[in-house]
Amino acid sequence: MPATPSWPPNSTPRLFVDEELREGAAVHLSGQQAHYLLRVMRAKAGDAVKLFDDISGEYLATVTAVGKRDLTLTAEAKLHEREEAPDLWLCQAPIKKDRFGWIAEKSCELGVSRFVPVLTARCVVDKVKQDRLRSHFIEAAEQCERTALPEIAPLTKLEAMLKDWPEGRALFFCDERGGLDFADAITANNGPAAILIGPEGGFTDEENAAIKAHPSAVAVSLGPRILRADTAAISATAIWMQNSGDSDWN
Ligand code: SAM
């Protein structure tokens, strides 16, 4: 009979708080976060909780008061500064909701610094709920121990994104029609980077040509098979992180 894990899990709960933290600060939690701590983690006065704010870093906090639906903590020792995320943007055409949310969650775990939803001709989804993206990032960051959340850019048309592309940032255009070996292209284009992934239906010929004509664009291949957009987004991000990101725990 497999041992049943002790409940609640004995790991210290870790939560994002949308307010700047400092040592000694009192933090009041209600709503879902309070429910999670009170009902799932059965937190009581004196228990430890890790809090991070995507501004100053991560703190070890102690529960000081427990109510029916809320609780108060005091942020005590600072555990980590806010991370310096590797300078990688993921420029992703919106795809169907669940898979788009999956891309957001995985790209946060992998460490992207900015998420740019890009509207292209074949997008079947033409709206992006920023708050839903943010909740995917918060949940992923709480789990994977990030202390920073990816920035979320507003939904941007491909043409406008190319027009305003920042000087000095390589735009790795993942092209299922073929391109450079990605690892070689990363080595040849060290520095701030972005990965561009199309929608379920891919880019049109005109879009493909416009992207390739951009001076910062480097067309790269992720192999001989046609990957789903979500597969392509996460494999490309992982390849970049291994070659140019912070793949080692330092
Ligand atoms: N055009 C195909 C279609 O109509 O099904 C596939 C598009 S694919 C699902 C979506 C995106 O994933 C592409 O726009 C591209 O950015 C990326 N992608 C898929 N396979 C790839 C590969 N082997 N190499 C590079 N990028 C790829």
Residues whose N, C-alpha, C, O or C-beta is under 5 A from the ligand:
A	BS01	SAM	C174 D175 E176 L196 I197 G198 P199 E200 G201 G202 F203 V220 S221 L222 G223 P224 R225 I226 L227 R228 A229 A232
